[in-house]
Amino acid sequence: MLLSELAEKELIQVKDGARYGKLADTELLFNPKTGKIEGFEVFQKATSFFQANKANKKKEFIAWEEIILIGKDRILFNETDSSSEASEYS
């Protein structure tokens, strides 16, 4: 599967059905030494119009290991991590 095909798939957290937008709206994080994909950095959805600024949103990390299923239109995953664990790859 090509990355361009993955980009249009919607990210959905299985636990509560939360939608995180399309994969194209994320930042791909990989280990520069190994080239291995570590996961994706997403911004938490705004709860109001006034929180729409990207700078005010909290970053969350979807580890590659958390992906359960890559379907025709969606990517299902278990959990996100809002800690700074992913910052070592960015």
Secondary structure, DSSP 4 states (H G I P E B T S, - for coil): --HHHHHTSEEEETTT--EEEEGGGSEEEE-TTT--EEEEEEEPPPSSGGG--GGGSPEEEEEGGGEEEE-SSEEEES--B-SGGGGGG-
